[in-house]
Amino acid sequence: MFTCGRKEPPPSAHLFNKFWDIAQKLAPGLTLRYGVENSMVQELAGFALPELFREVEGYSIKPHPDTRKKVVTMQLSLASHDGQRDLGTEFFRRSFGPRSWLHAPHGFEAVKKMPFTPNTVYAFSVLNTVLLKSWHGKTVIPGDMGVRNSLLNIWYEKVEHANRELSDEANWFSS
């Protein structure tokens, strides 16, 4: 969970150390998840797995909190134009009110939709505990909005879940 005695990487390793910058911005969620002080967030481990996604008409994914193996989820929109704004990921909260059961996703209320416009990025700390969950998903992509292309970059807690080549290269740069 922690990388103890981390040395500051040389400037050439800047690309591989963005996790620490992002972790600082997401400190409130990470301190809740790991039960650490704000000052300790920079010591958390994060190993990247970037992947390209192409989602087409009819695609949807129900609200889910992500696995505990993930520390941070980050999505970079590769939208082709501003008209794709409504293709963004939605964040939800559980709702047991009767109105939330009348529409999909049942039992959830949408609280925020990220804009899906060219070069827009968002990130969140993954929370998946009994009381706190980072519920997110995507309602059905309509046929008139085009394709939803994005780069999803997940930071994992353990190196074995990440992109091995990126992790090895980061270690090489920082040694």
C-alpha positions in Angstrom: 0.0 0.0 0.0 2.8 2.4 0.7 6.2 2.9 -1.0 8.5 3.6 1.9 11.7 5.6 1.4 10.7 6.8 -2.1 13.4 8.9 -3.7 12.5 11.9 -5.8 12.6 10.9 -9.4 14.8 12.8 -11.9 13.1 15.3 -14.3 13.3 12.7 -17.1 10.8 10.5 -15.2 8.2 13.2 -15.0 5.7 11.3 -17.2 5.7 8.3 -14.9 5.2 10.2 -11.7 1.9 12.0 -12.4 0.2 9.7 -9.9 1.7 11.7 -7.0 0.4 15.0 -8.4 -3.1 13.5 -9.0 -3.1 11.8 -5.6 -2.6 15.2 -3.9 -5.6 16.6 -5.7 -7.7 13.6 -4.7 -6.4 13.5 -1.1 -9.8 13.7 0.6 -11.0 10.5 -1.0 -7.6 8.7 -0.5 -7.3 9.7 3.1 -10.8 8.2 3.7 -10.0 5.1 1.9 -6.6 4.4 3.5 -7.1 6.1 6.9 -3.9 8.2 6.5 -3.1 11.8 7.1 -3.2 14.2 4.2 0.6 14.4 4.3 0.9 10.7 3.8 -1.0 10.6 0.5 2.2 11.3 -1.5 3.5 8.0 -0.1 0.7 5.9 -1.6 1.6 3.6 -4.5 0.0 3.9 -7.9 0.8 1.9 -10.9 -0.7 2.9 -14.3 -2.7 0.9 -16.8 -3.7 3.1 -19.7 -6.2 1.7 -22.2 -8.1 3.1 -25.2 -11.8 2.6 -25.2 -14.3 2.9 -28.1 -17.9 2.8 -27.1 -20.7 2.9 -29.7 -24.5 3.4 -30.0 -26.3 1.2 -27.5 -23.3 1.0 -25.1 -24.1 1.4 -21.4 -22.7 0.4 -18.1 -24.7 0.2 -14.9 -23.5 2.2 -11.8 -20.6 0.4 -10.2 -17.9 1.4 -7.6 -14.8 -0.2 -9.3 -12.7 -2.9 -7.6 -10.6 -2.2 -4.6 -7.6 -3.1 -6.6 -7.9 0.3 -8.3 -6.7 3.4 -6.5 -7.6 6.2 -9.0 -9.7 6.1 -12.2 -9.0 8.8 -14.8 -10.6 9.3 -18.2 -9.4 11.6 -21.0 -12.1 12.4 -23.5 -11.1 12.0 -27.1 -14.3 13.5 -28.3 -14.3 14.7 -31.9 -16.4 17.8 -31.3 -18.3 19.7 -28.5 -21.6 18.2 -29.7 -20.6 15.0 -27.8 -20.8 16.8 -24.4 -23.6 14.5 -23.2 -21.6 11.3 -23.7 -19.8 11.8 -20.4 -19.6 9.4 -17.4 -22.2 9.9 -14.8 -21.8 9.8 -11.0 -24.6 8.3 -8.9 -25.8 8.0 -5.3 -28.0 5.2 -4.0 -31.6 6.2 -3.5 -34.4 4.2 -2.0 -37.0 6.8 -2.8 -39.9 5.6 -4.9 -39.0 7.9 -7.9 -35.6 6.3 -8.3 -37.2 3.0 -9.0 -39.3 4.3 -11.8 -36.3 4.9 -14.2 -33.1 3.2 -15.1 -30.7 2.8 -13.4 -33.1 1.6 -10.7 -32.3 2.6 -7.2 -29.9 5.3 -8.2 -30.0 9.0 -8.7 -27.6 10.8 -11.1 -25.8 13.6 -9.3 -23.2 14.7 -11.9 -22.4 14.1 -15.5 -18.9 14.9 -16.7 -18.7 16.8 -19.9 -17.4 14.7 -22.8 -15.7 17.4 -24.9 -12.3 17.4 -26.7 -9.3 17.1 -24.3 -11.4 17.0 -21.1 -10.2 14.9 -18.3 -11.5 13.9 -14.9 -10.2 11.6 -12.1 -11.6 10.2 -8.9 -10.4 8.2 -6.0 -11.9 4.7 -6.0 -14.0 4.2 -2.9 -15.6 0.8 -2.3 -16.4 0.2 1.3 -19.6 -0.7 3.1 -20.5 2.9 3.7 -18.8 4.8 0.8 -18.8 3.9 -2.8 -17.7 5.9 -5.9 -20.7 4.9 -8.0 -20.3 5.8 -11.7 -21.6 4.5 -15.0 -23.0 5.5 -18.4 -26.6 5.4 -19.5 -27.2 4.3 -23.1 -25.3 6.0 -25.8 -27.9 7.2 -28.4 -27.3 6.7 -32.1 -27.1 10.4 -33.0 -24.1 11.3 -30.7 -21.3 9.5 -32.5 -18.7 7.2 -31.0 -17.3 7.7 -27.5 -13.5 7.4 -27.7 -11.5 7.8 -24.6 -8.2 7.0 -22.9 -8.9 5.4 -19.5 -5.9 5.5 -17.1 -6.4 3.4 -14.0 -3.8 3.5 -11.2 -3.6 0.2 -9.3 -2.4 -0.4 -5.8 -0.1 -3.3 -6.9 2.3 -3.4 -9.8 1.0 -6.8 -11.0 -2.3 -5.2 -12.1 -0.7 -2.4 -14.0 1.1 -2.1 -17.3 4.4 -4.0 -16.6 6.4 -2.1 -19.3 5.4 1.3 -17.9 6.2 0.2 -14.3 9.6 -1.3 -15.3 10.5 1.9 -17.3 9.5 4.1 -14.3 11.7 2.0 -12.1 14.6 2.3 -14.5 14.2 6.1 -14.7 14.1 6.6 -11.0 17.1 4.3 -10.1 
